[in-house]
Amino acid sequence: MPNNADYIPKGNEEFRTWSANFTEKVSTVFYMTFDIPVAKKNELVTAQLDYEQKQALIDAGDNKSQNIHIRNVARDVLKALIREITQQYIRHNPDVNVGQLNMLGLQAYDTERTPIHVPMISPYVHVEVGTNFWHYVFWGQEITGQKVKGGLPEGATGVQIWCKMSETQPTYEEMEFAGNFTKSPHVFTYSSTDRKKTVWYAIRYYNAKGEVGPWSIMIPAIIN
């Protein structure tokens, strides 16, 4: 089951039903099962009773703002105590099973984490040479003519762009890391002293763990 970090219902009526069940189960059976101290169990029962008494005044029609405030304070005290008991005696107890969590109105943590795959494909790359010393570097999963699209494949978080200013084609080991990017295109800006020089670009996908996929082909572009 998924992990619901805020497992306590937000609405007052939903919380009222939920907390009553939690308190009843803990105070009658599970305080012994989970080794919850009797004093802590009694504190929970007292907090639940106090909250119910404050709520009863409102149910009887005495819904003045002061009574609502007092009820809300009692509810916050009860919620804090429930969170303390859940975290200290239930969530980290290796003997607690899913059935017991369900009886308490809690959800089980998802222990089967979705694997993070290494990107297995290389991106297509197109470089558009603009005026004023700009290079627009496009990348994606698909290419039609000079149009590259498709964004990120499954498992990829972004791309690494590597480049090298060189008149001859460098090796991949000679390329220089330009950065990690998530949106295509990325614009590289050069200066007038770089005019007519050639820049080579190569790109590869990476995942959330920083693992990288295969290189794209190396693309040259002249600075205008």
C-alpha positions in Angstrom: 0.0 0.0 0.0 1.2 3.6 -0.6 2.7 5.7 2.2 0.2 8.4 3.2 2.3 10.8 5.2 -0.7 12.8 6.5 -2.8 9.8 7.5 -5.0 11.7 10.0 -8.3 12.9 8.3 -8.6 16.7 8.0 -12.3 17.1 8.3 -13.6 17.2 11.9 -16.4 14.6 11.4 -14.0 12.2 9.6 -11.4 12.8 12.3 -13.9 12.2 15.1 -14.8 8.7 13.7 -11.2 7.8 12.9 -9.7 8.9 16.2 -12.4 7.1 18.2 -11.6 3.9 16.4 -7.8 4.4 16.8 -8.2 5.1 20.6 -10.6 2.2 21.1 -8.3 -0.3 19.4 -5.1 1.0 21.1 -6.7 1.1 24.6 -8.3 -2.3 24.5 -5.9 -4.6 22.7 -3.0 -3.0 20.9 -1.3 -1.2 23.8 -0.2 -4.6 25.0 0.5 -5.9 21.5 2.7 -2.9 20.7 4.2 -2.5 24.2 2.6 1.0 24.6 3.1 2.0 28.3 -0.2 2.0 30.3 0.4 5.7 31.2 0.6 6.6 27.5 -2.5 4.6 26.7 -4.4 6.3 29.5 -3.2 9.7 28.3 -4.6 8.9 24.9 -8.0 7.8 26.3 -8.2 11.1 28.4 -7.3 13.2 25.4 -10.0 11.4 23.3 -12.6 11.9 26.0 -11.7 15.6 26.4 -12.1 16.2 22.7 -15.4 14.4 22.7 -16.7 16.5 25.6 -15.7 19.7 23.8 -17.4 18.5 20.6 -20.6 17.5 22.5 -21.1 21.2 23.5 -21.1 22.2 19.9 -23.3 19.3 18.9 -25.8 20.5 21.5 -26.0 23.8 19.7 -23.5 25.8 21.8 -21.3 26.6 18.8 -19.9 29.9 20.0 -16.5 30.8 18.5 -14.9 30.3 21.9 -16.2 26.7 22.2 -15.1 25.9 18.6 -11.6 27.2 19.5 -11.5 25.1 22.7 -12.6 22.1 20.7 -9.9 22.7 18.1 -7.3 22.9 20.8 -8.4 19.6 22.3 -8.3 18.1 18.8 -4.8 19.3 18.2 -3.7 17.8 21.5 -5.2 14.5 20.6 -3.7 14.5 17.1 -0.3 15.2 18.5 -0.6 12.3 20.9 -1.8 10.0 18.1 1.2 10.9 16.0 3.6 10.3 18.9 2.2 6.9 19.6 2.1 5.9 15.9 5.6 6.9 15.2 7.2 5.7 18.5 5.4 2.4 19.0 3.7 1.3 15.7 5.5 2.6 12.6 8.9 1.3 13.6 7.8 -1.9 15.2 8.9 -4.8 13.0 6.2 -7.1 14.4 3.3 -4.9 13.2 1.5 -6.3 10.2 -0.7 -4.8 7.5 -3.9 -6.2 9.1 -3.2 -4.4 12.4 -2.5 -1.2 10.6 -5.8 -1.4 8.7 -7.7 -2.0 11.9 -6.1 1.2 13.3 -7.0 3.2 10.2 -3.3 3.5 9.2 -1.8 2.7 5.8 1.2 0.5 5.3 4.4 1.9 3.9 5.2 0.9 0.4 8.3 -1.3 0.9 8.7 -2.1 -2.8 10.3 1.0 -4.2 10.0 1.7 -7.9 13.4 1.0 -9.5 15.2 3.9 -11.2 16.3 2.7 -14.6 19.3 3.9 -16.5 18.3 5.6 -19.7 18.9 3.1 -22.5 18.6 5.4 -25.6 20.7 8.3 -26.8 19.0 11.6 -27.7 18.7 13.1 -31.1 20.5 16.4 -31.4 20.0 19.4 -33.7 21.9 22.7 -33.4 20.4 25.8 -35.0 23.0 28.6 -35.6 21.6 32.0 -34.9 23.0 35.5 -35.4 24.8 37.4 -32.6 26.9 34.3 -31.8 24.0 32.1 -30.5 23.7 28.3 -30.8 20.3 26.8 -30.1 20.8 23.2 -29.0 17.7 21.0 -29.5 17.4 17.5 -28.2 14.7 14.8 -27.9 13.6 11.3 -28.7 12.4 11.9 -32.2 13.8 13.7 -35.2 12.1 14.7 -38.5 14.3 16.5 -40.9 15.8 19.2 -38.6 12.9 19.1 -36.1 13.8 17.4 -32.8 11.0 16.6 -30.3 9.9 14.1 -27.8 11.4 15.4 -24.5 12.6 12.9 -21.9 12.2 9.1 -22.2 11.0 7.1 -19.3 13.5 7.0 -16.5 15.3 10.1 -17.6 15.5 13.2 -15.4 17.3 15.5 -17.9 20.2 15.6 -20.2 23.9 16.4 -19.9 25.2 18.7 -22.6 29.0 18.5 -23.3 30.8 20.7 -25.8 34.2 21.5 -27.2 35.5 24.3 -29.3 37.8 22.6 -31.8 38.5 22.7 -35.6 38.8 18.9 -35.6 36.4 16.5 -34.0 37.3 15.7 -30.4 36.8 12.4 -28.6 34.0 12.1 -26.1 36.7 12.1 -23.4 37.9 15.5 -24.5 34.4 17.1 -24.3 33.7 19.6 -21.6 30.7 19.4 -19.3 28.3 22.3 -19.9 25.6 21.4 -17.5 22.4 19.4 -16.8 19.2 20.6 -18.5 15.6 19.6 -18.6 14.1 21.8 -21.4 14.9 21.9 -25.1 16.4 24.0 -26.6 19.3 25.4 -24.5 21.0 28.5 -25.9 24.7 28.9 -25.9 26.1 32.4 -26.3 29.6 33.2 -27.6 31.6 36.4 -28.1 32.8 38.2 -31.3 36.3 36.7 -30.8 34.8 33.3 -31.3 33.3 34.1 -34.8 33.9 31.3 -37.4 35.1 28.9 -34.8 33.5 25.4 -34.6 31.9 24.0 -31.5 31.1 20.3 -31.2 28.1 19.2 -29.0 27.3 15.8 -27.5 24.3 14.9 -25.2 23.3 12.0 -23.1 20.3 11.4 -20.7 20.7 10.9 -17.0 18.4 9.6 -14.3 17.5 10.7 -10.8 20.6 8.8 -9.4 22.9 10.6 -11.8 23.4 7.5 -14.0 23.9 8.3 -17.7 22.8 6.7 -20.9 24.7 6.4 -24.2 26.1 9.4 -26.1 24.4 11.1 -28.9 26.3 11.5 -32.1 28.6 14.5 -32.0 27.2 17.6 -33.8 29.4 20.5 -35.1 28.2 24.1 -35.4 30.0 27.2 -36.6 29.7 30.4 -34.6 28.3 33.3 -36.7 
